[in-house]
Amino acid sequence: REKAAQKTNRVEKAKDEELTNVKPGYVLIGQGLTELGAFVEHQKAENIQVADSVITIKSDAFRYCRRFKSIILPSGLISIESHAFSNCSALEKVVFPASINKIGSYTFQDCISLRELVFAKKSAFSMIEQGAFAGCKQLESVVIPASVNEIEYEAFWRCEKLKEVRLLNPQTNYHKYHGLLLKPSFPKHTKINIGKTEHVEDNHKNPLHQ
């Protein structure tokens, strides 16, 4: 009983600390949870802060939450699963913690107001999965951290205003071939900066025949 009481006290203390760290004007969700599933209790909130205890945001967790504009992700977040934020049409900015090691497929698809992506300099993740930011029509530029070595098909497809991408890792692989089913990683007009060189990606050229 004594051990159980001590554990309960630690949990309550952690919850109290989370409450004191909530940014003014934000709604705190996920207190005491390590996984955050379907988001239903605060769908009218505009500003969301995910509790520090959360390490995984599950598939579809915030999908179609069309009102919230800003989200604060916890510093220990490890994984964001597929479609977690897709169609969050008012979301404007996402800051990813250094701890993140997975951004799932179509995670931020059709976040049409998303203007800014901020990745930590010492990020842990190595891949941006298929369609992760497809249809983010307000994105104009993105800096991809050096930890990333693979950007899958359609990752930034239909990002109509995406003028420039900077790859901090010269060895990062991204897809150019415009096939019948899979689209290239970036729109064909996007300028790709790699190391000290620059080139404009040709999405209609099959790299197997270069």
KATAQUI-V584957 format. One record per residue. N is the residue number from 1. BURIAL is b if it has 24 or more other C-alpha atoms within 12 Angstrom, else e. D_CENTER is the distance of its C-alpha to the mean C-alpha in whole Angstrom. Layout:
N/BURIAL/D_CENTER  N/BURIAL/D_CENTER
//
This chain:
1/e/42  2/e/42  3/e/39  4/e/37  5/e/38  6/e/36  7/e/33  8/e/33  9/e/34  10/e/31  11/e/28  12/e/30  13/e/30  14/e/26  15/b/25  16/e/28  17/e/26  18/b/23  19/b/24  20/e/26  21/e/22  22/b/21  23/e/21  24/e/23  25/e/22  26/b/19  27/b/20  28/b/19  29/b/18  30/b/18  31/b/21  32/b/22  33/e/20  34/e/18  35/b/16  36/b/15  37/b/16  38/e/17  39/b/17  40/e/20  41/e/22  42/e/20  43/e/19  44/e/21  45/b/20  46/b/18  47/b/16  48/b/15  49/b/15  50/b/14  51/b/17  52/b/17  53/b/18  54/b/15  55/b/14  56/b/12  57/b/11  58/b/13  59/b/12  60/b/13  61/b/13  62/b/12  63/b/13  64/b/15  65/b/15  66/b/16  67/b/18  68/b/15  69/b/14  70/b/13  71/b/11  72/b/12  73/b/10  74/b/13  75/e/14  76/b/14  77/b/11  78/b/11  79/b/9  80/b/7  81/b/9  82/b/10  83/b/10  84/b/9  85/b/8  86/b/10  87/b/13  88/b/12  89/b/14  90/b/15  91/b/11  92/b/12  93/b/10  94/b/7  95/b/8  96/b/7  97/b/10  98/b/12  99/b/12  100/b/9  101/b/11  102/b/9  103/b/6  104/b/8  105/b/10  106/b/9  107/b/7  108/b/6  109/b/10  110/b/12  111/b/11  112/b/14  113/b/14  114/b/11  115/b/12  116/b/11  117/b/8  118/b/9  119/b/9  120/b/12  121/e/15  122/e/16  123/b/12  124/b/13  125/b/11  126/b/13  127/b/11  128/b/9  129/b/10  130/b/12  131/b/11  132/b/7  133/b/8  134/b/11  135/b/13  136/b/12  137/b/15  138/b/15  139/b/13  140/b/16  141/b/15  142/b/12  143/b/13  144/b/12  145/b/13  146/b/16  147/b/15  148/b/13  149/b/16  150/b/15  151/b/13  152/b/14  153/b/16  154/b/15  155/b/11  156/b/12  157/b/15  158/b/17  159/b/15  160/b/18  161/b/18  162/b/16  163/b/19  164/b/18  165/b/16  166/b/17  167/b/17  168/b/18  169/b/19  170/e/22  171/e/22  172/b/18  173/b/19  174/b/18  175/b/19  176/b/22  177/b/24  178/e/24  179/e/26  180/e/27  181/e/24  182/e/21  183/b/20  184/b/19  185/b/16  186/b/16  187/b/19  188/b/22  189/b/23  190/b/20  191/b/21  192/b/20  193/b/21  194/b/22  195/e/24  196/e/27  197/e/27  198/e/26  199/e/26  200/e/25  201/b/23  202/e/26  203/b/24  204/b/27  205/e/29  206/e/28  207/e/28  208/e/30  209/e/33  210/e/32
//
